[in-house]
């Protein structure tokens, strides 16, 4: 996976595991990324 | 890829040409226009890109312009580990030949050779970059299209320390963008068809639910109000009957009071009529008395006006007398002043006449002086012209006279002397001249010539001078002759006459010299004619005055007497004028007083007339009214009216007492209170009854509508809409976060990706634009702007020369980056045409530095432009079109 994808993935994962108000939104974005990876595979 | 050699034969406009290139550094191909420089590159392109049997336009254009022969192109090329010679002939005797020298010798021909070269090229050469890095004629300002150039992208990826993103990553990013695009526009706004519609649906459902809830709440309030109204209406109905009875009773009381009030009103009217009749009678009598008073007052005023009129008449008569007296005095003073003025005028004229007369005499004298001077000058001039004496002649005469006297003196002194002394009185004749000597008297004689002396009758003595005396005598004669000659020249007879003539000549000259002075002194600024004319004019005045003067008194004989008479007359005239002015002032004051008296008299006359008229009018009015009604009749009418008024007043007082006893205010108040209470209760009853009917109708209608069921359904719809919106928003926000996160990371990576190219451009550009030179390169590897000394300018705004230089810098930087992988040649055809001399030197240095590992081919018709480059190979091409 290209570094820009890896960096994006790490950033979203950190937000989802954090305590900020955007953690649910980050979790949703991660789930969407997984769906898109599956769709484009 | 590197090109070692190219040969063209019968190719387009070139008969035959061969050029060898340096594998690194700059090869400069120069020559005039149309010598085939650009055709070299065309030949390489056609050689690599087209088969020998191709009919494409690019190939058709290679046909020789004059000969019907095959166009040939051959090149020695190095690509990676490959080194080969490649040949093609187009159009006629078509042929393709490939000879591979390394790494392994091969010989191929025809299509097989073409495909083999394409295979080598596709595996090792980025042909897109090869085309992009060229600068063609007229294309100096274009920035190279470097994006998606494989070799450059790989070089940049390696420089950025990572692999270039592949199709899979791009597809994933595109999918994230597509997901984001379902909900948002590129500018980040929500899209209406998805989120907007869901939000609208939820809002509409909520609004509908709130409306239904409001309706239900209102219904419940209406039910409560209906029950309350029914109870209130029953109470109001019972109270209305009692209020109606109380109102009827109060009305009866008020009717009785109303009748008493009518009687009181009638008595009041009768009283008012009687009062008015009495006032009328009083008024008539009062008016009569006032008229009588007015007549008396008018008579008094007439008397006063008459008295005043008499006074003003007397004053006017007095003022008229004073005015006549003052006028007489004024007229007398005026006549005296006029007479004195006339005498002063005569005395002044006399004085001026004598002055003129005196001036006339003086002018005549002046003219006479002038005439005399002219006459004397004429005589002197005649004398000067006739006289022969001159100063020299006068001096000669004087000298001759002195000489003569000297000679005579010498003669006298040298002559014998003898003396005769008388002893007694004796008569002696010496030289015939008788003389008488008294005793003791002596006479001395000098003998210059023989002389005889007869002494009485006594003796004759003869004396003769000696011989020397003759000589001296002759000298005297000569001197006398000389003097006589001079006398003849001067027309004089003696020295005295000569002196007199000389003095007369001097006088004549003085007279001539004095003439101008005398003329100027007496004529002054006039000419003789003007002076004469003045004399004539003056004489005419004098003569005319004597004729004109009519006064019986003769004019004084002298000017001084005239002046004295004039002074006396002037004083007398001034005094007379003062007296006249005083008389005028007195007359003015008296006249003013007379005018005032006349005005007063006129006013008093008018006043008397007006007062008399007023009196007559008042008397007339009084007589008219007395004719209608006498004074006694008016007194009787007033007494009768006073009696009637007293009776009516008594009747009114009685009716008033009766009404007051019935208490009308209380009766009225009771009636109004009862009426208002009944009316208010009835209105309240009717209002509540109408409200009750309305509520009953409304409740009947709403009872059939099923509001509670509708509200329950609306609650469900609202919940579903809001839930749908929340889920959609969550998906949208997730897509937004994902896209924005990936996009940010991708941007950061791309910035790192373009950094090596940007650094390369800036490193080279500092040679040209200085140490502050910076460029901004976008993701498509396009230079967006240039910054120098902190000033940033977009590429499109740069000058033509700067754009040209920047375009070359970008190509050089890109070529340097790919040179380690073999790279591609950098071809510059007629570049830097808009660059000045200073920048050309800098660009030459940049080309030299950047081409150390790169093959750079410069084609130009102006080789001087690249003198600073230091080309490895320089080849000239001459015109070869046959």
Interface residues (C-beta under 8 A of the other chain):
Chain A: X1 X2 X3 X4 X5 X7 X8 X11 X12 X22 X24 X25 X26 X28 X29 X30 X31 X32 X33 X36 X37 X39 X40
Chain B: X162 X163 X165 X166 X168 X169 X171 X172 X173 X175 X176 X179 X730 X731 X733 X734 X735 X737 X738 X741 X742 X744 X745 X746 X748 X749
